[in-house]
Amino acid sequence: MFAHLPELAKYITFEVTETAIISTLSKAQRIMALLRERGCTFALDDFGTGMSSFVYLKELKVQYLKIAGPFVKNMSTSALDEAIVRNFATFGRQMGLITIAEWVEDTQTLDMLREMQVDYAQGYVHGAAVPLVSAPAAPVANALAADGQAA
């Protein structure tokens, strides 16, 4: 794909989960390095749910940190979940990562995440998932059209 449309790589972010790489860390690192050279980026998904999260965060050199939904969902009513999310957000910022909170379902949680300086929120607070056929035009197609490329 990148041989035919190399300009698209900068629009592609792969989400990596611990379970997908737990037995193949060195292979995952090699593949990620190759794709990163072509301009792709990576997110460590569901951060905080596995015992080795910090090891993978250090070794995989991702650009995004996705804070696991089970911590985010109840943080407005659980001081412990709020503390966990706050610390993950701080940790991500200190590592220079873009932070994304999953399972954001209400405006109170969204406001708390803004105060914590989380970069992005994913969840029903923005609306339910929609089929691609009814979704707005893809950002990649819009960006290519703006660059004068065929969409």
C-alpha positions as CSV (number, residue, x, y, z in Angstrom):
1,M,0.0,0.0,0.0
2,F,2.7,2.5,0.9
3,A,4.6,1.8,-2.4
4,H,1.6,3.1,-4.3
5,L,0.4,5.8,-1.9
6,P,3.3,6.7,0.5
7,E,1.7,10.0,1.5
8,L,-1.1,8.0,3.3
9,A,1.3,6.6,5.9
10,K,1.2,9.8,8.0
11,Y,-2.6,9.3,8.4
12,I,-2.3,5.8,9.7
13,T,-2.1,5.0,13.5
14,F,-2.0,1.4,14.6
15,E,-3.4,0.5,18.0
16,V,-1.2,-2.1,19.7
17,T,-2.5,-4.1,22.6
18,E,-0.4,-6.0,25.2
19,T,-2.2,-9.3,24.4
20,A,-1.2,-9.0,20.7
21,I,2.5,-8.7,21.4
22,I,3.0,-10.4,24.7
23,S,4.9,-13.3,23.2
24,T,6.5,-11.5,20.3
25,L,7.9,-8.2,21.6
26,S,11.1,-8.2,19.5
27,K,9.1,-9.1,16.3
28,A,6.6,-6.3,17.1
29,Q,9.4,-3.8,17.7
30,R,11.0,-4.6,14.3
31,I,7.6,-4.3,12.4
32,M,6.8,-1.1,14.2
33,A,10.2,0.4,13.4
34,L,9.7,-0.4,9.7
35,L,6.2,1.2,9.6
36,R,7.4,4.2,11.7
37,E,10.1,4.8,9.1
38,R,7.3,5.1,6.5
39,G,5.5,7.6,8.6
40,C,2.9,5.5,10.5
41,T,2.3,6.1,14.2
42,F,1.3,3.8,17.1
43,A,-1.0,3.9,20.1
44,L,-0.6,1.6,23.1
45,D,-4.3,0.6,23.6
46,D,-6.0,-0.1,27.0
47,F,-3.0,1.2,28.9
48,G,-3.1,0.1,32.5
49,T,-5.0,-3.2,32.2
50,G,-2.0,-5.5,32.0
51,M,0.9,-6.2,34.3
52,S,3.6,-5.2,31.8
53,S,2.1,-2.0,30.5
54,F,5.1,0.1,31.5
55,V,7.5,-2.3,29.9
56,Y,5.7,-2.1,26.6
57,L,5.3,1.6,26.8
58,K,9.0,2.0,27.2
59,E,10.0,-0.6,24.6
60,L,7.6,0.0,21.8
61,K,8.2,3.8,21.4
62,V,4.5,4.6,20.7
63,Q,3.2,8.1,20.0
64,Y,-0.2,7.8,21.7
65,L,-1.3,6.5,25.1
66,K,-4.9,5.3,25.3
67,I,-6.0,5.2,28.9
68,A,-8.2,2.1,29.4
69,G,-11.9,2.6,29.6
70,P,-12.6,0.8,32.8
71,F,-10.6,3.4,34.7
72,V,-12.2,6.4,32.8
73,K,-15.8,5.2,32.9
74,N,-16.2,5.5,36.7
75,M,-13.7,8.2,37.5
76,S,-16.4,10.8,38.3
77,T,-17.6,8.6,41.1
78,S,-14.5,6.7,42.1
79,A,-11.6,8.6,43.7
80,L,-9.3,5.7,43.0
81,D,-10.2,5.6,39.3
82,E,-9.7,9.4,39.1
83,A,-6.3,9.1,40.7
84,I,-5.3,6.3,38.3
85,V,-6.4,8.3,35.2
86,R,-4.7,11.5,36.5
87,N,-1.4,9.7,37.0
88,F,-1.6,8.0,33.6
89,A,-2.3,11.4,32.0
90,T,0.6,13.0,33.8
91,F,2.9,10.1,33.0
92,G,1.9,10.3,29.3
93,R,2.6,14.0,29.1
94,Q,6.0,13.5,30.8
95,M,6.9,11.0,28.1
96,G,5.8,13.4,25.4
97,L,2.9,11.2,24.3
98,I,-0.5,12.2,23.1
99,T,-3.1,10.9,25.6
100,I,-6.5,9.5,24.7
101,A,-9.2,8.5,27.2
102,E,-11.5,5.7,26.3
103,W,-15.2,5.1,27.3
104,V,-16.0,8.8,28.0
105,E,-19.7,8.7,28.5
106,D,-20.7,12.0,30.1
107,T,-19.8,15.7,30.2
108,Q,-18.6,15.5,33.9
109,T,-15.9,13.0,32.9
110,L,-15.1,15.1,29.9
111,D,-14.6,18.2,32.0
112,M,-12.4,16.2,34.4
113,L,-10.2,15.0,31.5
114,R,-9.8,18.5,30.2
115,E,-8.7,19.6,33.7
116,M,-6.1,16.7,33.6
117,Q,-4.9,17.9,30.2
118,V,-5.9,14.6,28.4
119,D,-5.6,15.3,24.7
120,Y,-8.5,13.3,23.3
121,A,-11.7,11.6,24.5
122,Q,-13.3,8.6,22.9
123,G,-16.8,7.5,23.8
124,Y,-20.5,8.0,23.8
125,V,-20.2,11.6,25.1
126,H,-19.5,12.3,21.4
127,G,-22.3,10.0,20.1
128,A,-22.7,6.4,19.3
129,A,-20.6,4.7,16.7
130,V,-22.0,5.0,13.2
131,P,-21.5,2.8,10.1
132,L,-18.9,4.2,7.7
133,V,-21.4,4.6,5.0
134,S,-23.3,7.2,7.1
135,A,-20.2,8.9,8.6
136,P,-18.7,12.1,7.2
137,A,-16.0,11.9,4.6
138,A,-12.8,10.4,5.8
139,P,-10.1,12.9,7.0
140,V,-7.5,11.2,4.7
141,A,-9.7,11.8,1.6
142,N,-10.3,15.4,2.7
143,A,-6.6,16.0,3.3
144,L,-5.6,14.5,-0.1
145,A,-8.2,16.6,-1.9
146,A,-6.9,19.7,-0.1
147,D,-3.4,18.8,-1.3
148,G,-4.7,18.5,-4.9
149,Q,-4.4,14.7,-4.8
150,A,-7.1,12.3,-6.0
151,A,-9.3,11.3,-3.1
